[in-house]
Amino acid sequence: MLSQHIGAICKPVVNKKDVVTAGQVIGSADAFVSAPIHSPVNGTVKDIALCSHPVLGRAQAIVLESSEDNQPKQPCADKFDSKFDPKSFSAEQIFDAVRNAGIVGMGGAGFPTSVKIKANPKSPTTDIIINGCECEPFITCDYRLMLECTNQILAGVAFIRKALNCNNIYIGIEDNKPDAVAIFKKAVQASSFASGMNVVAVKTKYPQGGERQLIKSILNKEVPTGGIPPMIGVLVSNVATAAAIAEAVVLNSPLTHRAVTVSGNGVKNPGNFYAPVGMAAGELIALAGGLTDDAVEIILGGPMMGFAVADLSTPTTKTSGAITVLAEKDLVKRKETACIRCGRCIAACPVNINPTKIAHAVKHNMLDVAQQYYMSACIECGCCSYSCPADIELTGFIKTGKILAARAKKLMPA
């Protein structure tokens, strides 16, 4: 996909029938807030066309036909150990490597990482939080990374620290992952470059992985409604993003692969896979043994924040950490009724907005009203929909409202 991140959408820099190599730039944009896209394989450009997109419905993509000489890319955790020294890299080298590698936030938002780690003297970063919380059911890809690529993640964190000249580092991991907490504490103590990093076990609750919630849990600071963490001097980065930064800076390797959890009661052999970005959802499900006979819904992402897809050819993106397949027994068939104004959605909302007001405004095409109720502040966690006794798909309306608002401002293709 040419749309995989927040900011300017990439344009193809290859043509149909071009031969490409793994790691080659195939999509780019000149804007500061953007990230280039690289081919994950050796192959040929089969087509440049509209393809299924989990958020946009359909969007432009480069269709690659893999050649037979491809060797599967392997994780590079063995390139990093406790004696690795990141001091020889300058802040400018780190920024350029991250920018050229096309790294974006891999926890879900997809904000270009080079923009986040660009030091701003007028608004300095005072605290860095590394997000190791994986609070949605079924998803374990970040957990596996934390166990198997610990030193690589720490190296990435060290590069973030160097780029921002900030020494207050907190690695937040939910307390239902004691093995990950223990291995990180041990690695920090043994490492020659991780001194001063704090491993914090935070309470297991949903949506603890949201950056606002994690900032509140670790630093007891509030991000203003409608604001972003840099406004209070905080940067939050996912553990997978940190691992990708280390790979980009040290090995000059672009972001072409990531860990993906394929799980749920509707898949035969759930597991985590190191997969090329752009691989079709159906192909990943096949690697996990295929669908069970009672599989009924395929979600790109987790069951709370993911997007249901009907097309198995839908490609994964840099932010696709999971494919969740639900079985018949997982679904409770309900019928939407009228809002009874009980206020449960407001009580459940972790960012303290009024989901019902926003959803009703979107439903009646009153986007200006929806914006007045801080529609953009919604983190789309699904808590309101889950708690609604009238079974109104509040989060779905808000997601739709955001897309319509972005299209109205020409920030997203129609």
Secondary structure, DSSP 8 states (H G I E B T S, - for coil): ----SSSS--EE-S-TT-EE-TT-EEEE-SSSS---EE-SSSEEEEEEEEEEETTTEEEEEEEEEE-TT-------GGG--TT--GGGS-HHHHHHHHHHTT-B-TTTT--BHHHHTS--TTS---EEEEE----STT--HHHHHHHHSHHHHHHHHHHHHHHHT---EEEEEETT-HHHHHHHHHHHHH-SS-TTEEEEEE---TTTTSHHHHHHHHH-----TT--GGGGTEEEEEHHHHHHHHHHHHH---S-EEEEEEESTTBSS-EEEEEETT-BHHHHHHHTT-B-TTEEEEEES-TTT-EEES-TT-B--TT--EEEEEEGGG-------------HHHHH-TT---HHHHHHHHHTT-HHHHHHTTGGG-----HHHHH-TT---HHHHHHHHHHHHHHHTTSS--
